[in-house]
């Protein structure tokens, strides 16, 4: 008989088999990262080229994003409609995405249809059609999407925050561009972007599923192994100075809520203090039971949720706190955010650290459950050039981070004087409260 009145003791450790990554190169030098998962007759391919929106020309921001929208609109001998029908008939799933650092094409296919599916996948990478009619349609859709996004306070807040954090760099622009820059883009620009950025040298192929190295080599012969080689000129990134913290305000008529972003620039993903920052932030705002969420959601009832994090691009990063609150609570919410930052500067309790370590360690295996999750983890490894043994040493790094290192991370990587505060809301309701912070307020148009 199970005695339910006795609470079970938590296990001290977890048993988890780290996925083995097999690395090799195709004949053209394209790097392949293979993780075998043989439980299902499924294979996922993820091609990533390291040229995202950071590679856009100055007056044509949104070019990489538009290229991503168009690259699967017809390829090889198939028109856009024919390609969609062919993929659907095979039961495959194709996705294309673009961010600041990369453009990715993902194919999930049944093993029994792998030859035909991969043939289409290769055509999209090697032989996109870029028809003028397809360009006209997707170009118009992107312009409409930008206009619609401009009416979303959360998008406005995120976009303004990145612009202020990464000013004077290619990371300051939204990946999908702005209306005035996207209007400058032609179909020939898209063709040229593809020609100048799709090389084996700046790309990788991540494969997850029921397949072997030899099968991949056989499959890619005459296909993706024909991807051309060449050197890409990486955009230069000047080191940015954080600057003095100010309040930046964007007015939205009759906004019921204020979108709030608080943060500043920080160092990159490969910094030695990464794990100390991760653990410290888990306590501050990186989990549901964090200090910020417990205060502003559970105690004050200001918001449905608030989070904080250190977010990274390939060369730098940002610390950011993000939330939305009822307009009348805007000033009080910012006050509480400041209070929690001051609090984590002053003290972090040992029991909080133990809980944060347990949280990160126990959720680690869940990040390798699905094919997409495994692929995402490998992409992170490739993108940030992390050590081959990164996943094998992850738990040990978490456990081995000292309490003092975590406390130092709060002091060293969250600077009150450098915090930029972005508020998107109704000026008539919130502006007087913002004046009470004795900080310079800069009003922005969007």
HUPE-V656999 format. One record per pair of residues at least 12 apart in sequence whose C-alpha atoms are under 8 Angstrom apart, sorted by the first residue. I is the first residue (numbers start at 1). J is the second residue. Records with the same first field share a line. If there is no record, write none. Layout:
# HUPE-V656999
I = J ; J
This chain:
# HUPE-V656999
14 = 362
16 = 365
18 = 391 ; 392
19 = 35 ; 36 ; 368
20 = 35 ; 36
21 = 33 ; 34 ; 35
22 = 34 ; 35
26 = 217 ; 225
27 = 225
28 = 200 ; 225 ; 226 ; 227 ; 228 ; 229
29 = 200 ; 201 ; 229
30 = 200 ; 201 ; 203 ; 204 ; 205 ; 225
31 = 200 ; 203 ; 204 ; 205
32 = 204 ; 205 ; 206 ; 207
33 = 204 ; 205 ; 206 ; 207 ; 378
34 = 206 ; 207 ; 208 ; 213
35 = 207 ; 208 ; 209 ; 374
36 = 208 ; 209 ; 210 ; 211 ; 212
37 = 208 ; 209 ; 210
38 = 209 ; 210 ; 211
39 = 210
40 = 209 ; 210
41 = 110 ; 111 ; 112 ; 209 ; 210
42 = 108 ; 109 ; 110 ; 111 ; 209 ; 210
43 = 108 ; 109 ; 110 ; 111 ; 114 ; 207 ; 208 ; 209 ; 210 ; 211
44 = 106 ; 107 ; 108 ; 109 ; 207 ; 208 ; 209 ; 371 ; 372 ; 375
45 = 106 ; 107 ; 108 ; 205 ; 206 ; 207 ; 208
46 = 104 ; 105 ; 106 ; 107 ; 205 ; 206 ; 207 ; 375
47 = 104 ; 105 ; 106 ; 203 ; 204 ; 205 ; 206
48 = 102 ; 103 ; 104 ; 105 ; 203 ; 204 ; 205
49 = 102 ; 103 ; 104 ; 197 ; 198 ; 199 ; 202 ; 203 ; 204
50 = 101 ; 102 ; 103 ; 202 ; 203 ; 383
51 = 64 ; 100 ; 101 ; 102 ; 103 ; 197 ; 198 ; 202
52 = 64 ; 65 ; 98 ; 99 ; 100 ; 101 ; 102 ; 103 ; 175
53 = 65 ; 98 ; 99 ; 100 ; 101 ; 102 ; 170 ; 175 ; 176
54 = 100 ; 101 ; 170 ; 171 ; 235
55 = 170 ; 234 ; 235
59 = 181 ; 184
60 = 177 ; 181 ; 182 ; 184 ; 185
61 = 173 ; 174 ; 175 ; 176 ; 177 ; 178 ; 181 ; 182
62 = 174 ; 175 ; 176 ; 177 ; 178 ; 181 ; 182
63 = 176 ; 177 ; 182 ; 185 ; 189 ; 190 ; 193
64 = 98 ; 103 ; 175 ; 176 ; 190 ; 193
65 = 97 ; 98 ; 99 ; 175 ; 176 ; 177
66 = 138 ; 139 ; 142 ; 176 ; 190
67 = 190 ; 193 ; 194
68 = 96 ; 97 ; 98 ; 103
69 = 96 ; 138
70 = 130 ; 134 ; 135 ; 138
71 = 124 ; 125 ; 128 ; 129 ; 130
72 = 96 ; 124 ; 128
73 = 128 ; 129 ; 130 ; 134
74 = 124 ; 128 ; 129 ; 130 ; 131
75 = 120 ; 123 ; 124 ; 127 ; 128 ; 129
76 = 120 ; 123 ; 124 ; 127 ; 128 ; 129
79 = 129
80 = 134
83 = 120
87 = 117
90 = 109 ; 113 ; 117
91 = 109 ; 110
92 = 107 ; 108 ; 109 ; 110 ; 117
93 = 106 ; 107 ; 108 ; 109
94 = 106 ; 107 ; 108
95 = 107
98 = 175
99 = 175
100 = 171 ; 175 ; 313
101 = 313 ; 314
107 = 121
111 = 210
115 = 219
118 = 219
119 = 223
122 = 223 ; 224
123 = 223
125 = 224
126 = 223 ; 224 ; 226 ; 227
130 = 187 ; 190 ; 191
131 = 187
132 = 187
135 = 187
139 = 182
142 = 176
143 = 179 ; 182 ; 183
146 = 176 ; 177 ; 178 ; 179
147 = 179
150 = 446
153 = 252 ; 258 ; 259 ; 424 ; 425
154 = 259 ; 424
156 = 424 ; 446
157 = 259 ; 260 ; 261 ; 422 ; 423 ; 424
158 = 261
159 = 173 ; 174
160 = 422
161 = 261 ; 422
162 = 174
165 = 242 ; 264 ; 265 ; 318
166 = 240 ; 265
167 = 240
169 = 237 ; 238
170 = 235 ; 237
196 = 232
197 = 232
198 = 227 ; 228
199 = 227 ; 228 ; 229 ; 230 ; 231 ; 232
200 = 227 ; 228 ; 229 ; 230
201 = 229 ; 230 ; 231 ; 232
202 = 231 ; 232
204 = 382
206 = 375 ; 378 ; 379
207 = 375
208 = 371 ; 374 ; 375
209 = 371
237 = 315
240 = 265
241 = 265
242 = 264 ; 265 ; 418
243 = 418
244 = 417 ; 418 ; 419 ; 420
245 = 416 ; 417 ; 418 ; 419 ; 420 ; 421 ; 439
246 = 419 ; 420 ; 421 ; 439 ; 440 ; 441 ; 442
247 = 420 ; 421 ; 422 ; 423 ; 434 ; 439 ; 440 ; 441 ; 442
248 = 420 ; 421 ; 422 ; 423 ; 441 ; 442 ; 443 ; 444
249 = 422 ; 423 ; 424 ; 425 ; 441 ; 442 ; 443 ; 444
250 = 422 ; 423 ; 424 ; 425 ; 443 ; 444 ; 445 ; 446
251 = 424 ; 425 ; 426 ; 427 ; 443 ; 444 ; 445
252 = 424 ; 425 ; 426 ; 427
253 = 425 ; 426 ; 427
254 = 425 ; 426
255 = 327 ; 425 ; 426
256 = 326 ; 327 ; 425 ; 426
257 = 324 ; 325 ; 326 ; 327 ; 425
258 = 324 ; 325 ; 326 ; 327 ; 330 ; 423 ; 424 ; 425 ; 426
259 = 322 ; 323 ; 324 ; 325 ; 422 ; 423 ; 424 ; 425
260 = 321 ; 322 ; 323 ; 324 ; 325 ; 421 ; 422 ; 423 ; 424
261 = 320 ; 321 ; 322 ; 323 ; 420 ; 421 ; 422 ; 423
262 = 320 ; 321 ; 322 ; 419 ; 420 ; 421 ; 422
263 = 318 ; 319 ; 320 ; 321 ; 418 ; 419 ; 420 ; 421
264 = 318 ; 319 ; 320 ; 418 ; 419 ; 420
265 = 316 ; 317 ; 318 ; 319
266 = 310 ; 316 ; 317 ; 318 ; 319 ; 413
267 = 316 ; 317 ; 318
268 = 312 ; 313 ; 314 ; 315 ; 316 ; 317
269 = 312 ; 313 ; 314 ; 315 ; 316 ; 317 ; 384
270 = 384 ; 386
273 = 409
275 = 397 ; 398 ; 401
276 = 401 ; 405 ; 406 ; 409
277 = 310 ; 406 ; 409 ; 410 ; 413
278 = 309 ; 310
279 = 353 ; 356 ; 357 ; 398 ; 406
280 = 353 ; 406 ; 407 ; 409 ; 410
281 = 308 ; 309 ; 310
282 = 356
283 = 352 ; 353 ; 356
284 = 308 ; 340 ; 341 ; 344
285 = 306 ; 307 ; 308 ; 309 ; 321
286 = 307 ; 308 ; 309
287 = 307
291 = 340
292 = 306 ; 307 ; 337 ; 340
293 = 305 ; 306 ; 307
295 = 336
296 = 333 ; 336
302 = 325 ; 326 ; 329 ; 333
303 = 323 ; 324 ; 325 ; 326
304 = 324 ; 325
305 = 323 ; 324
306 = 321 ; 322 ; 323 ; 324
307 = 321 ; 322 ; 323
308 = 320 ; 321 ; 322
309 = 321
314 = 383 ; 384
319 = 414
327 = 425 ; 426 ; 429 ; 430
328 = 429 ; 430
330 = 430 ; 433
331 = 430 ; 433 ; 434
338 = 416
341 = 414 ; 416
344 = 407 ; 410
345 = 407 ; 410 ; 411
347 = 407
348 = 407
350 = 403
353 = 403
357 = 398 ; 399
360 = 398
361 = 395 ; 398
